[in-house]
Amino acid sequence: MRREPHHVIRAARAGLLSVAAALAVAELVARFTGGQSSPVVTIGSAAIDLAPAPVKEFAVRTFGTADKAVLVGGILLVLMAISAGLGILAAHRRGLAVTAVAGLGVLGALAAATRPAMVATDLLPALVAVLIGAFTLTALTRPAAEEAAGRRRVLRAGLGVVALASLGGLATRLLPAEPLRARFTLPRPASPARPLPAGTDLRIPGLTPFTTPKADFYRVDTALSVPRLDAATWTLRVLGASTIELTMADLLGRGLIERDITLTCVSNEVGGPYAGHARWLGVPLATLLREAGIPPGADQLFSRSADGWTAGTPLAAILDGRDAMLAVGMNGEPLPAERGHPARLVVPGLYGYVSATKWVVELHLTRYDRRQAYWTERGWATDAPIKTASRIDVPVPLATLRPGPVTVAGVAWAQHRGVAAVEVRVGDDPWQRVRLAATPSADTWVQWSWTWQAAPGTHTLQVRATDTTGRTQPPSRVPPFPDGATGRHSIVVTVA
């Protein structure tokens, strides 16, 4: 017998409310068991882990730093469609529909069980969701007498409020959040950074500032829910020839170094935004490792984040004298939550996936033939030196300009080697060497500028950089996988 449209709508609504109620209660439980145990977060994290490299690169390239919000939104849309269908199914096969709701909860529990940092309590949100979802769907789809109609309306309204609260709580996981900071003041560094040389920042409108404000610093990681660690209770284990355990007080009591270092993500496309500069404060990493004792034959520092993510850093790059550190401060303040509070790795000259572990809780001196880290298991290169790159910031692509002198400006980087020269050309004209701003060290990027006498027409501007080893950016473009993008950035402008 064909059902009336309003009956179908009512059944679909019952399914939506049932799953919303399940998620709402799961979110509340996750507030006590830890944000990483939310079913949406665990399922989303599992999806990130299972996604092949081309899919991951597409997401970063297409959605940028909004990729996590897009993933969570997609999961919620799929759940809405499934839950509406389950409500319709429950109208005539209630037992089967309730079993399916339970199956969704089990899927969440399985996703939680696969997380690297999983503990038994992480299963609770999904298991509670099974009970709430099954109970609510049964209650909302049971044939009811007229006197029960009012109670159902009250139940639906209450569930709607709880669901909205749940979605609001879930949304806060994706928004910038300050950490649970212990009340401490960063000490003065034993080895402070040198003052920035005059002329480091050219202050050209539209040009990327030399020092990136913390709110604008790029974020590319696998954490759907930013770990919120309290520096007062945080500890770091360092496993070498012996094992040492350090608190934040231990770190702050040591001689800290302060350095200007530019970081770059391996996912950065040619001309992309995933590079940023900051003044970092931290403990020299080599000092910590030598204190734990470096085992014979060790060639890798295997680091683990609070959420279970791992990275493998070439040990030689930490011990060769560069300013590798366990950072606790950024631009004069304790690390923000999204940047790795309370401590993270910063190793100049290497892409972040092998050198910039955030929310770090463990360091292990080992060998590459014994342990593989998160991205190297997925085919990314073991060693990841940052490639020489340059970018045009001014003018913007497709700009319409007036004839005459036009300022062309941008940034270039070749961390731990340094940029020796930057050149720009218009169309097929000869390359023109540009002015480089001052830099504090080879571990930072450099601003550059050039005055172009623009003639009417449509023009392609192209930039290339040469590092201090004499290597110039190649012309052909190569995507980021497996060891970083190469190629020359170009833009098209119109002069009229």
Buried (B, 14 or more C-beta within 10 A) or exposed (E): EEEEEEEBBBBBBBBBBBBBBBBBBBBBBBEEBBBBBBBBBBBBBBBBBEBEBEEBBEBBBEEBEEBBBBBBEEBBEEBBEBBBBBBBBBBEEBEEBBEBBBEBBBBBBBBBBEBEBBEEBBBBBBBBBBBBBBBBBBBBBEEEEEEEEEEBEEBBEEBBEBBEEBBEBBEEBBEEBEBBBBEBEBBEBEEEBEEBEEEBBBEBEEBBBBBBEBEEBBBBBBBBBBBBBEBBEBEBBBBBEEEBEBBBEEBBEBEBBBBBBBBBBBBBBBBBBBBBBBBBBBBBBBEBBEBBBBEEEBBBBBBBBBBBBBBBBBBEBBBEEBBBBBBBBBBEEBBBBBBBBBBBBBBBBBBBBBBBBBBBBBBBBBBBEEBBBBBBEBEBBBBBBBBBBBBBBBBEEEBEBEEEEBBBBBBBBBBBBBBBBBBBBBEEEEBBEBEBBBBBBBBBBBBBBBBBEBEEEEBEBBBBBBBBEEBBBEEEBEBBBBBBBBBBBBBEBEBE
